[in-house]
Amino acid sequence: MTSSSTTTAAFREVPIAQIDEPENPTRSEMDDQKLDELARDIRLRGILQPLGLVTSGDRFQVVYGHRRLMASQLAGLVTVPARVWSSREAALDGAQYAENRFREDINPADEADWFADLLERKCHGDVEQLIALLGEKEDYVQGRLLLFKGDEKVFAALRRGEIGIGHAHELNKVKQPQYRAFFLDLCVRSGLKVRELARQIDNFERSALASEMNAGAIAPEPIMASAPAPSLMRCEICGDTDHPETMLWIHVHSHCKLAVLDKLLASYRGSDS
């Protein structure tokens, strides 16, 4: 069984003089020009992504970041930031995550998948071990795991890039599946901002609570100027309140509604009676 002692990564500044090159470097040769370019960038901005090292007696060995180490030497650095692992196996798992963590295009859903896989495969369900393995803050890891455990449709929309991670967290707070689906559809269709989504969900929940308690509270703001809160949604054609997630927003001028839609609806209802 993997213990926390073998998966812990300590973040620290390590003297370059104490770091040995990897036993089997991924690159047997490196492009001198590109190495010089990286060295210049390091002089200017520093090392943006820590190296991955494993302890070897009183010294350290590179697991990932060999090129960064060589460029740092060219740049004249004395120490480098690194995640120091106590076992090579843990470092390699950490490397797969760390090398992707700083890519701008990493999808939170993919990251959540990876965390959930590591949690079961390497950490035996122990979240504290997972946090140590990744070297991330607890809130960050727990947040990703909540995404993985949340609504499947919300997770799928996040993976497709239709909503952001903030939207996903807010949507997963909605307990009723039909209204969660309604708000998801609203986000995808309207591009609702996270803050506005949170406000609309809060309005809906307060409205629903007031209705249940029969407290006679004033109804909260509608979701849009032209539409009532979800708890009051009713199809204008059939009058049914079921399946609000399938209802569509229709933007129309008030005078157009009066002159056209109201007459059509009146005619439709009259012919149906």
C-alpha positions as CSV (number, residue, x, y, z in Angstrom):
1,M,0.0,0.0,0.0
2,T,1.3,3.5,-0.8
3,S,1.8,5.6,2.3
4,S,1.7,9.3,2.6
5,S,5.4,9.3,3.3
6,T,6.1,8.0,-0.2
7,T,3.8,10.4,-2.0
8,T,4.7,13.6,-0.3
9,A,6.2,16.4,-2.4
10,A,8.0,19.1,-0.5
11,F,8.3,22.4,-2.3
12,R,11.7,24.1,-1.7
13,E,14.7,25.9,-3.2
14,V,17.5,23.4,-4.0
15,P,21.1,24.4,-4.6
16,I,22.1,23.5,-8.2
17,A,25.4,22.1,-6.9
18,Q,23.5,19.3,-5.1
19,I,21.4,18.2,-8.1
20,D,22.5,15.3,-10.3
21,E,21.3,14.7,-13.9
22,P,18.8,11.9,-14.5
23,E,20.2,8.4,-14.9
24,N,18.5,8.1,-18.3
25,P,17.9,11.6,-19.8
26,T,14.9,11.9,-22.1
27,R,17.0,14.0,-24.4
28,S,20.5,12.7,-25.1
29,E,21.2,16.0,-27.0
30,M,19.7,19.4,-26.6
31,D,19.5,22.3,-29.1
32,D,22.1,24.8,-27.9
33,Q,20.2,27.8,-29.4
34,K,16.9,26.8,-27.7
35,L,18.7,26.2,-24.5
36,D,20.2,29.7,-24.7
37,E,16.8,31.1,-25.4
38,L,15.4,29.4,-22.3
39,A,18.3,30.6,-20.2
40,R,17.6,34.2,-21.3
41,D,13.9,33.8,-20.4
42,I,14.9,32.4,-17.0
43,R,17.2,35.4,-16.4
44,L,14.3,37.7,-17.2
45,R,11.3,36.0,-15.5
46,G,12.8,33.2,-13.4
47,I,11.7,29.6,-13.5
48,L,7.9,29.5,-13.9
49,Q,7.5,25.7,-13.4
50,P,9.4,23.9,-10.6
51,L,11.7,21.0,-11.3
52,G,10.8,17.5,-10.1
53,L,13.5,15.9,-8.0
54,V,13.9,12.8,-5.9
55,T,16.1,12.4,-2.9
56,S,19.3,10.4,-3.3
57,G,21.1,10.2,0.0
58,D,22.2,13.8,0.7
59,R,21.8,14.8,-2.9
60,F,19.0,15.1,-5.4
61,Q,18.3,13.6,-8.8
62,V,16.3,15.1,-11.7
63,V,13.1,13.3,-12.6
64,Y,11.6,16.0,-14.7
65,G,12.9,19.4,-15.7
66,H,16.3,18.4,-16.9
67,R,16.3,21.1,-19.6
68,R,15.3,23.7,-17.1
69,L,18.2,22.6,-14.9
70,M,20.7,23.0,-17.7
71,A,19.3,26.4,-18.7
72,S,19.4,27.5,-15.1
73,Q,23.0,26.7,-14.9
74,L,23.6,28.8,-18.1
75,A,21.6,31.6,-16.5
76,G,23.9,31.6,-13.5
77,L,21.3,30.6,-10.9
78,V,22.5,29.2,-7.6
79,T,19.3,27.5,-6.5
80,V,16.1,26.4,-8.4
81,P,12.5,25.9,-7.2
82,A,11.6,22.2,-7.1
83,R,9.1,19.7,-5.9
84,V,11.2,17.1,-4.0
85,W,9.7,13.6,-3.8
86,S,10.8,10.7,-1.6
87,S,10.3,8.0,-4.3
88,R,10.7,8.0,-8.0
89,E,7.3,6.3,-8.6
90,A,5.5,9.1,-6.8
91,A,7.6,11.7,-8.7
92,L,6.7,10.2,-12.1
93,D,3.0,10.4,-11.2
94,G,3.5,13.9,-10.0
95,A,5.3,14.7,-13.2
96,Q,2.4,13.7,-15.4
97,Y,0.2,16.1,-13.5
98,A,2.8,18.9,-13.0
99,E,3.8,19.0,-16.6
100,N,0.2,19.6,-17.6
101,R,-0.9,21.7,-14.6
102,F,0.6,24.9,-16.0
103,R,-0.7,24.5,-19.6
104,E,-3.3,27.2,-20.2
105,D,-5.5,24.8,-22.2
106,I,-6.0,22.2,-19.5
107,N,-9.7,21.4,-19.0
108,P,-10.9,21.3,-15.4
109,A,-13.0,18.2,-16.2
110,D,-9.9,16.4,-17.5
111,E,-8.1,17.4,-14.4
112,A,-10.9,16.2,-12.2
113,D,-10.8,12.8,-14.0
114,W,-7.1,12.6,-13.4
115,F,-7.5,13.4,-9.7
116,A,-10.2,10.8,-9.3
117,D,-8.1,8.2,-11.0
118,L,-5.1,8.9,-8.8
119,L,-7.2,8.9,-5.7
120,E,-8.3,5.3,-6.3
121,R,-5.3,4.0,-8.1
122,K,-2.5,5.4,-6.1
123,C,-4.0,6.8,-2.9
124,H,-6.6,4.1,-2.0
125,G,-9.3,6.7,-1.5
126,D,-7.3,8.8,0.9
127,V,-7.7,12.5,-0.1
128,E,-4.9,13.6,2.1
129,Q,-2.5,11.3,0.3
130,L,-3.8,12.7,-3.0
131,I,-3.2,16.3,-1.8
132,A,0.4,15.4,-0.8
133,L,1.0,13.6,-4.1
134,L,-0.1,16.5,-6.2
135,G,1.5,19.2,-4.0
136,E,-1.7,21.3,-4.4
137,K,-3.9,23.1,-1.8
138,E,-6.7,21.2,-0.2
139,D,-9.4,23.5,-1.6
140,Y,-8.1,23.1,-5.1
141,V,-8.1,19.3,-5.0
142,Q,-11.4,19.0,-3.2
143,G,-13.0,21.4,-5.7
144,R,-11.9,19.2,-8.6
145,L,-13.2,16.0,-6.9
146,L,-16.6,17.7,-6.3
147,L,-16.8,18.4,-10.0
148,F,-16.2,14.7,-10.7
149,K,-18.9,13.6,-8.2
150,G,-21.4,16.2,-9.4
151,D,-24.1,16.2,-12.0
152,E,-23.0,14.3,-15.1
153,K,-24.6,16.7,-17.6
154,V,-22.9,19.6,-15.9
155,F,-19.6,17.8,-16.0
156,A,-20.1,17.0,-19.7
157,A,-20.8,20.7,-20.5
158,L,-17.7,21.7,-18.6
159,R,-15.6,19.2,-20.6
160,R,-17.0,20.6,-23.9
161,G,-16.1,24.1,-22.8
162,E,-19.8,25.2,-22.8
163,I,-19.5,26.5,-19.2
164,G,-16.7,27.4,-16.9
165,I,-15.6,25.8,-13.6
166,G,-17.4,28.5,-11.6
167,H,-20.7,27.8,-13.4
168,A,-20.3,24.1,-12.7
169,H,-19.8,24.6,-8.9
170,E,-22.8,26.9,-8.8
171,L,-25.0,24.5,-10.8
172,N,-24.1,21.5,-8.6
173,K,-25.5,23.4,-5.6
174,V,-29.0,23.2,-7.1
175,K,-30.6,20.1,-5.5
176,Q,-33.6,19.6,-7.9
177,P,-32.3,17.9,-11.1
178,Q,-35.0,19.5,-13.3
179,Y,-34.0,23.0,-12.2
180,R,-30.3,22.2,-12.3
181,A,-30.9,21.2,-16.0
182,F,-32.9,24.5,-16.5
183,F,-30.1,26.6,-15.2
184,L,-27.5,24.7,-17.2
185,D,-29.5,25.3,-20.4
186,L,-29.7,29.0,-19.5
187,C,-25.9,29.2,-19.0
188,V,-25.2,27.5,-22.3
189,R,-27.7,29.5,-24.3
190,S,-27.2,33.0,-22.8
191,G,-23.6,33.0,-21.6
192,L,-24.7,34.0,-18.1
193,K,-21.8,35.2,-15.9
194,V,-21.0,33.2,-12.7
195,R,-22.0,36.0,-10.4
196,E,-25.4,36.4,-12.2
197,L,-26.0,32.7,-12.2
198,A,-25.4,32.6,-8.4
199,R,-27.8,35.4,-7.9
200,Q,-30.5,33.8,-10.0
201,I,-30.1,30.5,-8.2
202,D,-30.3,32.3,-4.9
203,N,-33.5,34.1,-6.0
204,F,-35.0,30.8,-7.1
205,E,-34.2,29.0,-3.9
206,R,-35.6,31.9,-1.7
207,S,-38.7,32.0,-3.9
208,A,-39.2,28.2,-3.6
209,L,-38.6,28.3,0.1
210,A,-41.1,31.1,0.6
211,S,-43.6,29.2,-1.4
212,E,-43.2,26.0,0.6
213,M,-43.5,27.9,3.9
214,N,-46.5,29.9,2.6
215,A,-44.9,32.9,4.2
216,G,-46.4,35.4,1.8
217,A,-42.9,36.8,1.0
218,I,-42.4,39.1,-1.9
219,A,-41.3,37.2,-5.0
220,P,-37.7,37.7,-5.9
221,E,-36.4,39.3,-9.2
222,P,-37.2,37.3,-12.3
223,I,-34.5,35.4,-14.1
224,M,-34.8,37.8,-17.0
225,A,-37.0,40.9,-17.5
226,S,-39.2,38.9,-19.8
227,A,-39.4,35.7,-17.8
228,P,-40.5,34.6,-14.3
229,A,-38.4,32.7,-11.8
230,P,-38.2,28.9,-12.5
231,S,-40.6,28.0,-9.7
232,L,-43.4,30.0,-11.6
233,M,-42.6,29.0,-15.1
234,R,-45.6,27.9,-17.1
235,C,-45.9,27.1,-20.8
236,E,-47.8,29.8,-22.6
237,I,-49.4,27.3,-25.0
238,C,-50.5,24.4,-22.9
239,G,-50.3,26.0,-19.4
240,D,-48.2,23.1,-18.0
241,T,-45.4,23.7,-15.5
242,D,-43.6,20.4,-16.0
243,H,-40.1,20.1,-17.6
244,P,-39.0,23.8,-17.3
245,E,-35.6,22.8,-18.6
246,T,-37.2,22.3,-22.1
247,M,-38.8,25.8,-22.1
248,L,-37.3,28.4,-24.4
249,W,-36.8,32.1,-23.9
250,I,-38.5,34.2,-26.5
251,H,-37.5,37.8,-26.8
252,V,-40.4,39.9,-28.2
253,H,-41.5,43.6,-28.0
254,S,-44.4,44.2,-25.7
255,H,-46.4,45.8,-28.6
256,C,-45.6,42.8,-30.9
257,K,-46.8,40.4,-28.2
258,L,-50.0,42.4,-27.8
259,A,-50.6,42.7,-31.6
260,V,-49.6,39.2,-32.7
261,L,-48.8,36.6,-30.1
262,D,-51.7,37.3,-27.7
263,K,-54.2,37.1,-30.7
264,L,-52.6,33.9,-31.9
265,L,-52.7,32.3,-28.5
266,A,-56.3,33.4,-28.0
267,S,-57.3,31.9,-31.3
268,Y,-55.4,28.7,-30.5
269,R,-57.1,28.3,-27.2
270,G,-60.5,29.1,-28.6
271,S,-60.1,26.4,-31.3
272,D,-58.9,23.9,-28.7
273,S,-62.0,24.4,-26.4
